[in-house]
Amino acid sequence: MTKILLLSDTHSYIDERILEYASKADEVWHAGDIGDLKVTDELSKATQLRAVYGNIDNAEIRKEFPLNNRFTVEGIDVLMTHIGGYPGKYSPAIREEIYENPPKLFICGHSHILKVMPDKKLNLLHMNPGACGIYGFHQIRTMIRFEINSGKIENPEVIELGKRV
């Protein structure tokens, strides 16, 4: 079993509550708009980190992390990007890959809107953890934690970190 903490859109912000949850995870996945490498440096101290860069991320961050990250954890094929859309409205930049070779789990950020929804047509699960930073239009800062256990995604839980301001 692998415990995952999924977050996005930190926009240079990291706090002790995020790090506390990160330290309890086997891996942290950051779906872009990191803002500052200090964020990923702190997360990497807590546990293993996988990340992608987002549209606000500078050249330094883009050298460190890819635009798209495809990997497998305990038999689950994962595709993570920052701007990805959602079932029925995938972003043109990633749509072809999703349709030609659908992952089991598709993750993105960008919208600051928390979503967990199946794509029954492609037999995948889409997750967007919302935003855990303090910049943007979202009202509540959110993350998602879940487990991957022998090819199954289990026990998804939304973590609310309180108001953005």
C-alpha positions in Angstrom: 0.0 0.0 0.0 1.2 3.5 -0.9 -0.2 6.6 0.8 -0.5 9.6 -1.5 -0.9 13.3 -0.8 -2.1 15.1 -3.9 -1.9 18.9 -4.0 -1.6 21.7 -6.6 -1.4 25.4 -7.0 0.7 26.4 -4.1 1.8 29.6 -5.9 5.0 29.8 -3.7 3.1 29.1 -0.5 3.8 26.2 2.0 2.9 25.9 5.6 3.3 23.5 8.5 -0.1 22.0 8.0 0.7 21.0 4.4 4.1 19.6 5.6 2.5 17.7 8.4 0.2 15.9 6.0 3.2 15.4 3.6 5.2 13.7 6.3 2.5 11.1 6.8 2.4 10.2 3.1 4.7 7.8 1.2 4.6 10.2 -1.8 3.5 13.7 -2.5 2.3 14.6 -6.0 2.2 18.3 -6.9 0.1 19.1 -10.0 1.8 22.3 -10.9 1.9 26.1 -10.3 4.6 25.5 -7.7 5.7 29.1 -7.8 9.0 28.7 -6.0 11.4 25.8 -5.6 11.4 26.3 -1.9 8.0 24.7 -1.9 9.2 21.5 -3.5 12.4 21.5 -1.5 10.3 21.5 1.7 8.0 18.8 0.4 11.0 16.7 -0.7 12.4 16.8 2.9 9.1 15.3 4.1 8.8 12.4 1.7 9.2 11.4 -2.0 8.0 14.0 -4.4 6.6 13.8 -8.0 5.6 17.0 -9.7 4.9 18.8 -12.9 5.3 22.5 -13.7 2.4 24.8 -14.3 1.7 27.9 -16.3 3.0 30.4 -13.7 6.3 28.4 -13.1 9.5 29.9 -14.2 12.4 28.4 -16.3 14.2 27.2 -13.1 11.1 25.1 -12.1 10.6 24.0 -15.7 14.1 22.6 -15.7 13.5 20.7 -12.5 10.0 19.2 -13.4 8.3 18.1 -16.6 5.1 19.4 -18.2 3.6 15.9 -18.1 4.6 13.1 -15.8 3.5 9.5 -16.5 4.4 6.8 -14.0 3.1 3.6 -12.4 2.5 3.0 -8.7 1.4 -0.4 -7.5 -0.1 -1.2 -10.9 -1.9 2.1 -11.4 -0.9 4.0 -14.5 -0.9 7.7 -13.6 -0.8 10.7 -15.9 -0.3 14.1 -14.3 -0.2 17.5 -15.9 -1.2 21.0 -14.8 -3.7 22.1 -17.4 -5.7 19.0 -18.3 -9.4 19.7 -18.1 -11.7 16.9 -17.0 -13.8 14.1 -18.5 -15.7 15.3 -21.5 -13.6 18.5 -21.7 -10.0 17.5 -21.7 -7.4 20.1 -22.7 -6.4 19.9 -26.4 -2.7 19.7 -25.3 -3.3 16.3 -23.5 -6.5 15.0 -25.1 -4.8 12.9 -27.8 -2.6 11.0 -25.3 -5.6 10.4 -23.0 -7.7 9.0 -25.8 -5.0 6.9 -27.4 -3.5 5.5 -24.2 -5.8 6.2 -21.3 -4.2 6.1 -17.8 -6.0 4.6 -14.9 -5.6 7.9 -13.0 -5.5 11.3 -14.6 -4.5 14.2 -12.4 -4.3 17.9 -13.1 -4.6 21.2 -11.3 -4.9 24.8 -12.7 -8.6 25.4 -12.2 -8.4 25.7 -8.3 -11.6 23.6 -8.4 -11.6 20.4 -6.5 -12.9 17.5 -8.6 -12.9 13.7 -8.3 -14.8 12.1 -11.1 -14.8 9.0 -13.2 -14.6 8.9 -17.0 -16.7 5.8 -17.6 -16.0 6.0 -21.4 -12.2 5.7 -20.9 -12.3 3.7 -17.6 -10.2 6.2 -15.7 -10.5 8.3 -12.6 -9.9 12.1 -12.8 -8.6 14.0 -9.8 -8.0 17.7 -9.3 -7.1 18.6 -5.7 -8.1 22.2 -6.0 -5.6 24.7 -4.6 -3.7 24.6 -1.3 -2.0 28.0 -1.8 -3.3 31.4 -0.6 -3.5 33.1 -4.1 -6.4 32.7 -6.5 -10.2 32.8 -6.5 -10.8 29.6 -4.4 -12.3 30.2 -1.0 -11.1 27.0 0.8 -7.6 25.5 0.5 -7.8 21.8 -0.4 -5.7 18.7 -1.0 -6.6 15.0 -1.5 -5.1 12.0 0.2 -5.7 8.4 -0.9 -4.1 5.0 -1.0 -3.0 2.8 -3.9 -3.2 -0.8 -2.9 -2.4 -3.6 -5.4 -3.9 -1.9 -8.4 -6.8 -0.2 -6.6 -7.3 3.5 -5.6 -8.7 3.4 -2.1 -9.9 5.7 0.7 -9.9 9.1 -1.1 -10.3 11.9 1.4 -10.5 15.7 0.8 -8.4 17.7 3.2 -9.6 21.2 3.9 -6.9 23.6 5.1 -9.3 26.5 5.9 -9.9 29.8 4.1 -7.4 31.1 1.6 -6.9 34.4 3.5 
